[in-house]
Amino acid sequence: MSGRRRPRKKPEEHHVDERWMASYMDMVTVLMCLFIVLYAMSTVDANKFEKLRNSLATGFGSVASETVDTADGTVVPPELVNKELEAFAASQAAASPATPEALEAAKKEVDRLRALEAQMRAGLAAAGLNENVEFQIDQRGLTVKLIGSQTFFAADRPELTDRASQVLQIVSPVLGPAALEIMVEGHAANGVTAYPSTWELSSARAVNVLRYMVERGGITPGTIGAVAFGSARQVNDDSTPELMERNRRVDIVVISDQPDVVRALIPEALKLSQK
């Protein structure tokens, strides 16, 4: 008796081309998560937004808020908006009473600047170069005045004389370790010059002083700059040769790094130290 043959099972069909659906579903899931996050980020807390709006309005002085006032510092009146804001802030700081802490800091700053001055004076005196070099301490800091173009520069020329190089060789090593910002300011007398104007002459002289202090005096380039005032900031008139010489000068200004409220008290600290 012959057995019946069992029907063969058909092999399972594999549709390879349907595997893309898994990646598609993953992409859809990621997009859904992205939209959920974006929606959550776009939801604004009305209460917090109202507080922020009132705070900004109060700070700018346009709206008076009775519930929120987080403004700090100087609030500028509306009539002074877009006008000398820096000068207004300085006047407000000057009008505010000096605190004992700020005055004590100003005294310490005066002592530090005087120590730098004493070091430079001693070096210049030892080399016999203290003539035509003056020092001044004010709210900006310490100013070293190189007065007299015939001493530090040839007539109507920007090149440094040997005497100027010797002075800068003594001054620069004292100022370098102080790590304070330095501004070299060029000035000129209101006279006839071969340059297009006194601006070019005073600028060239200031730059030459700066280059010497950086290239030979060891001053860090990032802490020093130069500016020219021409004959716009004269200390006196040019009626006599002696007065004219005082206008032909280069000022090396060592700028104090103290806050404005402390620097504003430096003149007062100077007066107290002289009593």
ABEGO torsion letter per residue (X at the ends): XBBBBBBBBBBBBBBAAAAAAAAAAAAAAAAAAAAAAAAAAABBBAAAAAAAAAAAAAAAGABBBAABBABBEBBBBAAABGBBAAAAAAAAAAABBBBAAAAAAAAAAAAAAAAAAAAAAAAAAAAGAABGBBBBBBAAEBBBBBBEAAAABBBGBABBBAAAAAAAAAAAAAAAAAGBBBBBBBBBBBBBBABABAAAAAAAAAAAAAAAAAAAAGBBAAABBBBBAEAABBABBAABAAAAAAABBBBBBBBBABBAAAAAAAAAAAAAAAX
